[in-house]
Amino acid sequence: APGPRLGEDMEAYVLRPALRGRTMQCRISRDKRGVDKGMFPFYYLYLDAAEGQKHFLLAGRKRKRSKTSNYLISLDPTDLSRDGDNFVGKVRSNVLGTKFTIFDNGVNPERKNFIPETARIREELGAVCYETNVLGFRGPRKMTVIIPEINAQNQRIRIQPQNEQESLLSRLQRGARQGLVLLQNKAPSWSNESGAYVLNFHGRVTRASVKNFQIVHPDDRELLGTGLPGPGLEGRGMSGRELLPPSALELFSRQGRARVIAKP
Ligand SMILES: O=C(CO)COP(=O)(O)O[C@H]1[C@H](O)[C@H](O)[C@@H](OP(=O)(O)O)[C@H](OP(=O)(O)O)[C@H]1O
């Protein structure tokens, strides 16, 4: 897909769903160097464009004082402040770190100082649930991704919960799936030969990793959206449905336990 045009409104660009039938191939690099980057690394998202060009899109970093995993996403790699102009959204987990929600930069309506007349209620752009499996942490985890439907005009359905009960995760919990698209990670199969779980990444995997996953639609397991870390920890994500903030996808993939390798 073509990269952003010069002078394009980058906030609108990164929030716009990918066009149907188009593949957006991205990569994520992680910077763990430096004093506290082991605990709070930086993530940088790039779009791979024609002629080998890379377009910087987003930067992310785990925030230091939150009780839950809370990753801030910014348009500017040098400005990851929560109240900065470049703040475009965040990824927040539940207390257990098993469920994540991606918000834009709107306001939580349950905040005490929320003023409906002036503040825009935040949108939920997606959510991911990890289910531990019967094998405990030894087997591959099951990942369910929930995104709002994209209409025929390629616009995302607005999900702006007034309260927790209207959130994507609560709707998933009670089976209220109207206006939602549910995706899952493709279950790897056990290979006695390699002594590991395998999935066919069509030559794109260079190393066995718990971060290798393929997101598919349950009704069409061959239509892949894939998040893959490359050799230098640079992930390459392809999301056929929507340009989720893949730095968020990179973060999600860190929750898995079982290594998934490419089918020989
Ligand atoms: O204990 C908790 C209940 O689950 C959460 O505690 P914590 O993880 O520290 O998160 C709270 C922090 O103040 C965080 O800075 C806020 O995000 P913000 O700075 O982006 O506003 C967040 O606002 P929220 O995401 O809930 O709107 C708050 O909920």
The ligand as an SDF file (V2000), in Angstrom:
LIG
                    3D

 29 29  0  0  0  0  0  0  0  0999 V2000
   -6.3610    0.3040   38.8970 O   0  0  0  0  0  0  0  0  0  0  0  0
   -6.8470    0.5330   37.8300 C   0  0  0  0  0  0  0  0  0  0  0  0
   -8.2460    0.1060   37.5050 C   0  0  0  0  0  0  0  0  0  0  0  0
   -8.1700   -0.9800   36.6250 O   0  0  0  0  0  0  0  0  0  0  0  0
   -6.1020    1.2330   36.7520 C   0  0  0  0  0  0  0  0  0  0  0  0
   -5.0110    1.8830   37.3840 O   0  0  0  0  0  0  0  0  0  0  0  0
   -3.8520    2.3870   36.4370 P   0  0  0  0  0  0  0  0  0  0  0  0
   -3.3500    1.2920   35.5890 O   0  0  0  0  0  0  0  0  0  0  0  0
   -2.8440    3.0920   37.2710 O   0  0  0  0  0  0  0  0  0  0  0  0
   -4.5640    3.4530   35.4670 O   0  0  0  0  0  0  0  0  0  0  0  0
   -5.0110    4.6550   36.0590 C   0  0  0  0  0  0  0  0  0  0  0  0
   -3.9040    5.6600   35.9170 C   0  0  0  0  0  0  0  0  0  0  0  0
   -4.2980    6.8600   36.4910 O   0  0  0  0  0  0  0  0  0  0  0  0
   -3.6040    5.8930   34.4330 C   0  0  0  0  0  0  0  0  0  0  0  0
   -2.6320    6.9200   34.3130 O   0  0  0  0  0  0  0  0  0  0  0  0
   -4.8740    6.3540   33.7110 C   0  0  0  0  0  0  0  0  0  0  0  0
   -4.5910    6.3990   32.3080 O   0  0  0  0  0  0  0  0  0  0  0  0
   -4.4370    7.8000   31.5970 P   0  0  0  0  0  0  0  0  0  0  0  0
   -3.2940    8.4880   32.2780 O   0  0  0  0  0  0  0  0  0  0  0  0
   -4.1620    7.4810   30.1660 O   0  0  0  0  0  0  0  0  0  0  0  0
   -5.7420    8.5210   31.7860 O   0  0  0  0  0  0  0  0  0  0  0  0
   -5.9630    5.3390   33.8610 C   0  0  0  0  0  0  0  0  0  0  0  0
   -7.0990    5.9240   33.2560 O   0  0  0  0  0  0  0  0  0  0  0  0
   -8.0850    4.9980   32.3710 P   0  0  0  0  0  0  0  0  0  0  0  0
   -7.2540    4.2490   31.3840 O   0  0  0  0  0  0  0  0  0  0  0  0
   -8.7290    4.0670   33.3580 O   0  0  0  0  0  0  0  0  0  0  0  0
   -9.0150    5.9790   31.7700 O   0  0  0  0  0  0  0  0  0  0  0  0
   -6.2720    5.0820   35.3420 C   0  0  0  0  0  0  0  0  0  0  0  0
   -7.2180    4.0160   35.4150 O   0  0  0  0  0  0  0  0  0  0  0  0
  1  2  2  0
  2  3  1  0
  2  5  1  0
  3  4  1  0
  5  6  1  0
  6  7  1  0
  7  8  2  0
  7  9  1  0
  7 10  1  0
 10 11  1  0
 11 12  1  0
 11 28  1  0
 12 13  1  0
 12 14  1  0
 14 15  1  0
 14 16  1  0
 16 17  1  0
 16 22  1  0
 17 18  1  0
 18 19  2  0
 18 20  1  0
 18 21  1  0
 22 23  1  0
 22 28  1  0
 23 24  1  0
 24 25  2  0
 24 26  1  0
 24 27  1  0
 28 29  1  0
M  END
$$$$
